[in-house]
Amino acid sequence: MNPEFIALDAGRIASSLSPSASFRIEVTPAIDSTSSALKRRAAAGDIDRVVIAAETQSAGRGRHGRAWIDQPGGSLLFSLGWRPGGDAAGLAGLSLAVGVAVCRTLEAQGLSGVRLKWPNDVLHNHCKLGGILVETVTGDGGLSVTLGIGLNVLLDEALRASIAAPVTDLTAAGWRGDRNRLLAALLDQLDAALTRFAVAGFGPFRADWVARHALHQRNVRIWRDGQEIAAGRAIDVDADGALLIQTPAGVRRLVSGELTLRPG
């Protein structure tokens, strides 16, 4: 653990928020998954603007059911509940808009070179810095969304070695700060992003997302369930957040999959 470790504290986070931001913030030392906890709660009540943050997760989740690996105090792990006020069809591109909000926050904290990889990875120097998981849940309050965000803050060598993909953390990227203030800054940025998304969808975020796409104009392969489903040059995302790739047969539109570089 970082010798300068400062525990997450709901009061400190709340006091660092801008006056216009209003969240119900909870912090727990350990949990199975912050997003799973919100989803359970949504079945019986309102999770709009509820934030659950944890020092560690025993069953953290990424996309496609993958495990999110962390060590206590070495990450920033939280989920935010949001009631969008519409149906699931209006949420297309939300995870990409959230990615833009995360990048804007880190850039404002002095970090340069933060990039995004479609559809939900946050990168630095082509290594994974964090991830975003957007899920919908229907309960007594209607349709809600859980926005799960995980950022690596300080990973030891043993944990790095246990993760198959190249990873990095905020400390290695040059960030020096307080996780409480960072979480407050992320919530401020998400507050503004969700307000704008509710009115205009992904469109206003599209140019900013493309400008930060680590694989823009690169040759890529797209995989689903372990099978390659497409290959071509990543040229854009559309107004719904779908990836557009140029293939010999024309432009293909992909709404899900895993993106990897293709040689050549």
PADO-251128 format. One record per residue (C-alpha): x, y, z; residue in three letters; residue number from 0. Coordinates in steps of 0.5 Angstrom, whole numbers, padded with zeros to 4 digits. Layout:
<fibas>
{{X,Y,Z},"ALA",NUM}
...
</fibas>
This chain:
<fibas>
{{0000,0000,0000},"MET",0}
{{0002,0007,-0001},"ASN",1}
{{0006,0010,0005},"PRO",2}
{{0002,0016,0004},"GLU",3}
{{-0004,0013,0003},"PHE",4}
{{-0011,0017,0005},"ILE",5}
{{-0017,0013,0006},"ALA",6}
{{-0023,0015,0002},"LEU",7}
{{-0028,0019,0007},"ASP",8}
{{-0035,0021,0005},"ALA",9}
{{-0035,0027,0008},"GLY",10}
{{-0028,0030,0005},"ARG",11}
{{-0031,0028,-0002},"ILE",12}
{{-0037,0031,-0001},"ALA",13}
{{-0034,0038,0002},"SER",14}
{{-0030,0038,-0004},"SER",15}
{{-0036,0038,-0009},"LEU",16}
{{-0038,0044,-0013},"SER",17}
{{-0044,0047,-0009},"PRO",18}
{{-0048,0045,-0015},"SER",19}
{{-0047,0038,-0015},"ALA",20}
{{-0051,0034,-0010},"SER",21}
{{-0050,0026,-0009},"PHE",22}
{{-0051,0021,-0003},"ARG",23}
{{-0044,0019,-0002},"ILE",24}
{{-0042,0012,0002},"GLU",25}
{{-0036,0009,0003},"VAL",26}
{{-0034,0002,0005},"THR",27}
{{-0027,-0001,0006},"PRO",28}
{{-0029,-0008,0002},"ALA",29}
{{-0035,-0010,-0002},"ILE",30}
{{-0036,-0015,-0007},"ASP",31}
{{-0038,-0010,-0013},"SER",32}
{{-0040,-0003,-0012},"THR",33}
{{-0044,-0004,-0018},"SER",34}
{{-0047,-0010,-0016},"SER",35}
{{-0049,-0007,-0009},"ALA",36}
{{-0053,-0001,-0013},"LEU",37}
{{-0056,-0006,-0017},"LYS",38}
{{-0059,-0010,-0011},"ARG",39}
{{-0061,-0003,-0008},"ARG",40}
{{-0065,-0001,-0015},"ALA",41}
{{-0069,-0007,-0014},"ALA",42}
{{-0073,-0004,-0008},"ALA",43}
{{-0071,0003,-0008},"GLY",44}
{{-0068,0010,-0012},"ASP",45}
{{-0061,0010,-0013},"ILE",46}
{{-0061,0016,-0017},"ASP",47}
{{-0055,0020,-0015},"ARG",48}
{{-0052,0015,-0010},"VAL",49}
{{-0045,0014,-0010},"VAL",50}
{{-0042,0008,-0007},"ILE",51}
{{-0034,0008,-0007},"ALA",52}
{{-0030,0002,-0004},"ALA",53}
{{-0022,0001,-0002},"GLU",54}
{{-0023,-0006,-0005},"THR",55}
{{-0028,-0011,-0009},"GLN",56}
{{-0028,-0018,-0008},"SER",57}
{{-0032,-0019,-0014},"ALA",58}
{{-0031,-0013,-0018},"GLY",59}
{{-0033,-0014,-0026},"ARG",60}
{{-0031,-0011,-0032},"GLY",61}
{{-0034,-0012,-0039},"ARG",62}
{{-0036,-0019,-0041},"HIS",63}
{{-0036,-0022,-0034},"GLY",64}
{{-0029,-0021,-0033},"ARG",65}
{{-0026,-0020,-0026},"ALA",66}
{{-0023,-0013,-0024},"TRP",67}
{{-0017,-0014,-0020},"ILE",68}
{{-0015,-0009,-0015},"ASP",69}
{{-0011,-0009,-0008},"GLN",70}
{{-0014,-0005,-0002},"PRO",71}
{{-0013,0002,-0003},"GLY",72}
{{-0009,0002,-0009},"GLY",73}
{{-0015,0004,-0014},"SER",74}
{{-0021,0009,-0014},"LEU",75}
{{-0027,0004,-0015},"LEU",76}
{{-0034,0007,-0015},"PHE",77}
{{-0041,0007,-0018},"SER",78}
{{-0046,0012,-0019},"LEU",79}
{{-0053,0011,-0020},"GLY",80}
{{-0057,0015,-0025},"TRP",81}
{{-0064,0015,-0027},"ARG",82}
{{-0064,0018,-0034},"PRO",83}
{{-0071,0019,-0035},"GLY",84}
{{-0072,0015,-0041},"GLY",85}
{{-0072,0008,-0044},"ASP",86}
{{-0065,0004,-0046},"ALA",87}
{{-0065,0006,-0053},"ALA",88}
{{-0063,0013,-0051},"GLY",89}
{{-0057,0011,-0047},"LEU",90}
{{-0053,0009,-0054},"ALA",91}
{{-0046,0012,-0053},"GLY",92}
{{-0047,0013,-0045},"LEU",93}
{{-0041,0009,-0044},"SER",94}
{{-0037,0013,-0049},"LEU",95}
{{-0039,0020,-0046},"ALA",96}
{{-0037,0018,-0039},"VAL",97}
{{-0030,0016,-0042},"GLY",98}
{{-0030,0023,-0044},"VAL",99}
{{-0032,0026,-0037},"ALA",100}
{{-0026,0022,-0034},"VAL",101}
{{-0021,0024,-0039},"CYS",102}
{{-0023,0031,-0038},"ARG",103}
{{-0022,0030,-0030},"THR",104}
{{-0015,0027,-0031},"LEU",105}
{{-0013,0032,-0036},"GLU",106}
{{-0015,0038,-0031},"ALA",107}
{{-0011,0034,-0025},"GLN",108}
{{-0005,0035,-0030},"GLY",109}
{{-0005,0029,-0033},"LEU",110}
{{-0003,0029,-0041},"SER",111}
{{-0003,0023,-0046},"GLY",112}
{{-0010,0020,-0043},"VAL",113}
{{-0013,0016,-0048},"ARG",114}
{{-0019,0012,-0049},"LEU",115}
{{-0020,0005,-0053},"LYS",116}
{{-0027,0003,-0056},"TRP",117}
{{-0032,0002,-0052},"PRO",118}
{{-0030,0003,-0045},"ASN",119}
{{-0022,0003,-0043},"ASP",120}
{{-0018,0009,-0041},"VAL",121}
{{-0011,0008,-0043},"LEU",122}
{{-0004,0012,-0042},"HIS",123}
{{0002,0010,-0046},"ASN",124}
{{-0002,0005,-0049},"HIS",125}
{{-0003,0001,-0042},"CYS",126}
{{-0010,0000,-0039},"LYS",127}
{{-0011,0006,-0033},"LEU",128}
{{-0018,0004,-0032},"GLY",129}
{{-0025,0002,-0034},"GLY",130}
{{-0032,0004,-0035},"ILE",131}
{{-0038,-0001,-0034},"LEU",132}
{{-0045,0002,-0036},"VAL",133}
{{-0051,-0003,-0034},"GLU",134}
{{-0058,-0002,-0034},"THR",135}
{{-0063,-0004,-0028},"VAL",136}
{{-0071,-0004,-0027},"THR",137}
{{-0074,-0003,-0020},"GLY",138}
{{-0079,0000,-0017},"ASP",139}
{{-0077,0007,-0019},"GLY",140}
{{-0077,0005,-0027},"GLY",141}
{{-0070,0005,-0031},"LEU",142}
{{-0064,0006,-0028},"SER",143}
{{-0057,0006,-0030},"VAL",144}
{{-0050,0004,-0026},"THR",145}
{{-0044,0007,-0028},"LEU",146}
{{-0038,0003,-0025},"GLY",147}
{{-0031,0007,-0026},"ILE",148}
{{-0025,0004,-0024},"GLY",149}
{{-0018,0007,-0024},"LEU",150}
{{-0011,0004,-0022},"ASN",151}
{{-0008,0009,-0017},"VAL",152}
{{-0002,0005,-0015},"LEU",153}
{{-0001,-0003,-0017},"LEU",154}
{{0005,-0007,-0014},"ASP",155}
{{0009,-0011,-0018},"GLU",156}
{{0006,-0018,-0016},"ALA",157}
{{-0001,-0015,-0018},"LEU",158}
{{0001,-0012,-0025},"ARG",159}
{{0004,-0019,-0026},"ALA",160}
{{-0002,-0023,-0025},"SER",161}
{{-0006,-0019,-0030},"ILE",162}
{{-0005,-0021,-0037},"ALA",163}
{{-0006,-0014,-0041},"ALA",164}
{{-0001,-0009,-0040},"PRO",165}
{{-0003,-0004,-0034},"VAL",166}
{{-0001,0002,-0031},"THR",167}
{{-0003,0007,-0026},"ASP",168}
{{-0004,0014,-0024},"LEU",169}
{{0002,0014,-0020},"THR",170}
{{0007,0012,-0026},"ALA",171}
{{0003,0017,-0030},"ALA",172}
{{0006,0022,-0026},"GLY",173}
{{-0001,0024,-0022},"TRP",174}
{{0000,0026,-0015},"ARG",175}
{{-0006,0028,-0011},"GLY",176}
{{-0011,0026,-0006},"ASP",177}
{{-0016,0020,-0008},"ARG",178}
{{-0022,0024,-0004},"ASN",179}
{{-0021,0030,-0008},"ARG",180}
{{-0020,0026,-0015},"LEU",181}
{{-0027,0023,-0014},"LEU",182}
{{-0030,0029,-0012},"ALA",183}
{{-0027,0032,-0019},"ALA",184}
{{-0030,0026,-0023},"LEU",185}
{{-0037,0027,-0020},"LEU",186}
{{-0037,0034,-0021},"ASP",187}
{{-0035,0033,-0029},"GLN",188}
{{-0040,0027,-0029},"LEU",189}
{{-0045,0031,-0026},"ASP",190}
{{-0045,0036,-0032},"ALA",191}
{{-0044,0030,-0037},"ALA",192}
{{-0050,0027,-0035},"LEU",193}
{{-0054,0033,-0035},"THR",194}
{{-0052,0035,-0042},"ARG",195}
{{-0053,0027,-0044},"PHE",196}
{{-0060,0027,-0042},"ALA",197}
{{-0062,0033,-0046},"VAL",198}
{{-0057,0032,-0053},"ALA",199}
{{-0055,0024,-0052},"GLY",200}
{{-0048,0023,-0055},"PHE",201}
{{-0047,0028,-0060},"GLY",202}
{{-0044,0033,-0056},"PRO",203}
{{-0039,0029,-0054},"PHE",204}
{{-0037,0025,-0060},"ARG",205}
{{-0031,0030,-0063},"ALA",206}
{{-0028,0030,-0056},"ASP",207}
{{-0028,0022,-0056},"TRP",208}
{{-0025,0021,-0063},"VAL",209}
{{-0020,0026,-0061},"ALA",210}
{{-0018,0022,-0055},"ARG",211}
{{-0019,0015,-0059},"HIS",212}
{{-0012,0011,-0058},"ALA",213}
{{-0013,0007,-0064},"LEU",214}
{{-0016,0012,-0069},"HIS",215}
{{-0014,0011,-0076},"GLN",216}
{{-0011,0005,-0074},"ARG",217}
{{-0012,-0002,-0077},"ASN",218}
{{-0016,-0006,-0072},"VAL",219}
{{-0019,-0013,-0071},"ARG",220}
{{-0026,-0014,-0067},"ILE",221}
{{-0027,-0020,-0063},"TRP",222}
{{-0033,-0022,-0060},"ARG",223}
{{-0034,-0029,-0055},"ASP",224}
{{-0027,-0030,-0057},"GLY",225}
{{-0028,-0030,-0065},"GLN",226}
{{-0026,-0025,-0070},"GLU",227}
{{-0032,-0021,-0073},"ILE",228}
{{-0029,-0016,-0077},"ALA",229}
{{-0022,-0012,-0079},"ALA",230}
{{-0021,-0006,-0082},"GLY",231}
{{-0019,0001,-0080},"ARG",232}
{{-0022,0005,-0074},"ALA",233}
{{-0025,0011,-0078},"ILE",234}
{{-0030,0014,-0073},"ASP",235}
{{-0036,0013,-0068},"VAL",236}
{{-0043,0015,-0070},"ASP",237}
{{-0048,0019,-0066},"ALA",238}
{{-0050,0013,-0062},"ASP",239}
{{-0043,0011,-0060},"GLY",240}
{{-0042,0005,-0065},"ALA",241}
{{-0035,0004,-0068},"LEU",242}
{{-0034,0005,-0075},"LEU",243}
{{-0029,0001,-0079},"ILE",244}
{{-0027,0002,-0086},"GLN",245}
{{-0026,-0005,-0089},"THR",246}
{{-0025,-0008,-0096},"PRO",247}
{{-0032,-0009,-0097},"ALA",248}
{{-0034,-0002,-0094},"GLY",249}
{{-0036,0001,-0088},"VAL",250}
{{-0038,-0003,-0082},"ARG",251}
{{-0042,-0001,-0076},"ARG",252}
{{-0040,-0005,-0069},"LEU",253}
{{-0044,-0004,-0063},"VAL",254}
{{-0040,-0009,-0059},"SER",255}
{{-0034,-0013,-0059},"GLY",256}
{{-0026,-0012,-0056},"GLU",257}
{{-0022,-0008,-0060},"LEU",258}
{{-0014,-0010,-0062},"THR",259}
{{-0009,-0007,-0066},"LEU",260}
{{-0008,-0011,-0073},"ARG",261}
{{-0001,-0011,-0076},"PRO",262}
{{0000,-0007,-0082},"GLY",263}
</fibas>
